[in-house]
Amino acid sequence: QVHIVESGGGLVQAGESLRLSCAASGSIFRINIMGWYRQAAGKQRELVATISTLGNTNYADSVKGRFTISRDDAKNTVYLQMNSLKPEDTAVYYCNYNTVQNNYWGQGTQVTVSS
C-alpha cells in the first residue's frame, strides 16, 4: 500500500511565496517522474511541473521563472517552490508519482492567492 501526504498549501497575497511538499511511503518503488498538477474550479487538471530521475525539469509556460520543482529520492519527496504568486495560480495542487508499474496521486492541497 502507498501512502502520500501533501502539505504547504494555504492563503497568500499576490506576490508572496509558498512551498509545497509531497512525501510518499509504503510499497512504492522505481519512481520515474515526479510532478505537480493543479485544478482550478471549473477547469481541467493541468500540468504544472515535472522532474525526472536525472533532474530534468519541465514547466508549464504560465509558471516558468516563478516555480521550481525539486526532489529528494532518499525521502521519496517532491517539492514545489512557488514565488511571485498570482491570483490565477489559485487551484488545488496535486503531486504525482509515476513508477514503472503504476501512477499515484496525492490528495490535493488548496492554494489560494488573493489580489
FENURHU-V446141 format. One record per residue. N is the residue number from 1. RES is the residue in one letter. PSI is psi in whole degrees, 0 to 359 (NA if undefined). OMEGA is omega in degrees with one decimal (* if undefined). D_LAST is the distance of its C-alpha to the last C-alpha in whole Angstrom. Layout:
BEGIN
n->{N & N}
res->{RES & RES}
psi->{PSI & PSI}
omega->{OMEGA & OMEGA}
d_last->{D_LAST & D_LAST}
END
This chain:
BEGIN
n->{1 & 2 & 3 & 4 & 5 & 6 & 7 & 8 & 9 & 10 & 11 & 12 & 13 & 14 & 15 & 16 & 17 & 18 & 19 & 20 & 21 & 22 & 23 & 24 & 25 & 26 & 27 & 28 & 29 & 30 & 31 & 32 & 33 & 34 & 35 & 36 & 37 & 38 & 39 & 40 & 41 & 42 & 43 & 44 & 45 & 46 & 47 & 48 & 49 & 50 & 51 & 52 & 53 & 54 & 55 & 56 & 57 & 58 & 59 & 60 & 61 & 62 & 63 & 64 & 65 & 66 & 67 & 68 & 69 & 70 & 71 & 72 & 73 & 74 & 75 & 76 & 77 & 78 & 79 & 80 & 81 & 82 & 83 & 84 & 85 & 86 & 87 & 88 & 89 & 90 & 91 & 92 & 93 & 94 & 95 & 96 & 97 & 98 & 99 & 100 & 101 & 102 & 103 & 104 & 105 & 106 & 107 & 108 & 109 & 110 & 111 & 112 & 113 & 114 & 115}
res->{Q & V & H & I & V & E & S & G & G & G & L & V & Q & A & G & E & S & L & R & L & S & C & A & A & S & G & S & I & F & R & I & N & I & M & G & W & Y & R & Q & A & A & G & K & Q & R & E & L & V & A & T & I & S & T & L & G & N & T & N & Y & A & D & S & V & K & G & R & F & T & I & S & R & D & D & A & K & N & T & V & Y & L & Q & M & N & S & L & K & P & E & D & T & A & V & Y & Y & C & N & Y & N & T & V & Q & N & N & Y & W & G & Q & G & T & Q & V & T & V & S & S}
psi->{143 & 134 & 124 & 130 & 123 & 151 & 164 & 353 & 173 & 191 & 124 & 167 & 158 & 137 & 345 & 180 & 156 & 153 & 120 & 144 & 151 & 123 & 134 & 141 & 169 & 211 & 65 & 124 & 158 & 58 & 128 & 273 & 135 & 146 & 170 & 137 & 164 & 155 & 113 & 159 & 129 & 6 & 165 & 156 & 138 & 153 & 138 & 305 & 151 & 158 & 134 & 176 & 335 & 358 & 8 & 133 & 156 & 133 & 148 & 145 & 326 & 343 & 357 & 135 & 349 & 325 & 148 & 126 & 143 & 166 & 152 & 100 & 331 & 333 & 4 & 45 & 140 & 142 & 156 & 108 & 121 & 114 & 163 & 50 & 147 & 157 & 327 & 354 & 354 & 125 & 172 & 127 & 132 & 134 & 159 & 135 & 122 & 117 & 180 & 324 & 344 & 175 & 123 & 144 & 146 & 174 & 346 & 143 & 135 & 131 & 123 & 126 & 118 & 151 & NA}
omega->{-178.7 & 179.8 & -178.2 & -178.7 & 176.3 & 176.0 & 172.4 & 179.2 & 178.8 & 179.9 & 178.6 & 175.6 & 177.5 & -179.0 & -179.7 & -175.6 & 172.0 & 174.6 & 177.4 & 175.7 & 178.3 & -177.3 & 178.7 & 178.0 & 179.8 & -173.6 & 177.1 & -173.8 & 174.7 & 178.1 & 176.6 & -177.3 & 168.0 & -177.7 & 174.5 & 176.4 & 177.1 & 179.0 & 175.7 & -178.2 & 177.7 & -178.1 & 177.2 & 175.6 & -177.5 & 178.1 & 173.7 & -178.5 & 173.9 & 177.3 & -177.7 & 177.9 & 178.9 & -179.9 & 176.4 & -175.5 & 178.3 & -176.9 & 169.3 & -178.7 & -175.0 & -177.5 & -179.2 & -179.7 & 179.6 & -177.6 & 176.4 & 177.3 & 177.0 & -178.3 & 174.8 & -174.7 & 178.6 & -178.6 & -175.5 & -174.7 & 175.2 & -176.7 & 172.1 & 175.0 & -176.3 & 178.7 & 177.9 & -176.3 & -179.5 & 177.4 & -179.9 & 173.1 & 179.8 & -176.9 & 166.6 & -176.8 & -177.7 & 171.6 & -176.4 & 175.4 & 177.6 & 178.8 & 179.7 & -173.0 & -172.7 & -179.4 & -174.3 & 179.4 & 170.2 & -175.4 & -179.6 & 176.3 & -175.4 & 171.7 & 179.6 & -178.8 & -179.9 & -178.2 & *}
d_last->{41 & 37 & 35 & 31 & 29 & 25 & 23 & 20 & 17 & 14 & 11 & 9 & 6 & 5 & 9 & 11 & 14 & 15 & 19 & 20 & 24 & 27 & 30 & 33 & 37 & 40 & 42 & 39 & 41 & 41 & 37 & 37 & 33 & 30 & 27 & 23 & 22 & 19 & 19 & 16 & 17 & 20 & 20 & 23 & 23 & 22 & 23 & 21 & 24 & 27 & 30 & 34 & 36 & 37 & 33 & 33 & 29 & 27 & 24 & 22 & 21 & 17 & 17 & 20 & 20 & 17 & 19 & 22 & 24 & 27 & 30 & 33 & 36 & 38 & 35 & 34 & 31 & 28 & 25 & 21 & 20 & 16 & 15 & 12 & 10 & 8 & 6 & 10 & 11 & 11 & 14 & 18 & 19 & 23 & 25 & 29 & 32 & 35 & 38 & 41 & 42 & 39 & 35 & 33 & 29 & 27 & 26 & 23 & 20 & 16 & 13 & 10 & 7 & 4 & 0}
END
